Amino acid sequence: MAVFRLRDRTYSVWAHMSKYVTDFTNPFYKKHRDVAVIIPVTNSQSFKSAPHPLSVIYLFIIYLFINSLVICLQCFGTVG
């Protein structure tokens, strides 16, 4: 079994990036010092309740079930 000593022969990507940091920085980036911090409104009145995503799926499944039930009843002549 050969010992490759991969750890000794592998160069760290972070050391490479810190050595050539100018190659990895965006020249068009401008750091704004006067950027305001966005503070969210957390009053209980500002929260809106949205339907649970699964409730829409459940309603669709119920709709399909009722629709197929009506079709079956029409086939047997029980619904006009």
JOKA-V563774 format. One line per field, one symbol per residue. ss: DSSP state (H for helix, E for strand, L for the rest). psi: psi as a letter, one per 20 degrees, with the letter a starting at -180 (. if undefined). Layout:
BEGIN
ss=???
psi=???
END
This chain:
BEGIN
ss=LLLLLHHHHLLLHHHHHHHLHHHLLLLLLLLLLLLLLLLLLLLLLLLLLLLLHHHHHHHHHHHHHHHHHHHHHHHLLLLL
psi=pqoilhhhippphhhghhhlhhhjqoiippppikpqpooqpkqhhipppqqphhhggghgggggghghgggghhhijhp.
END
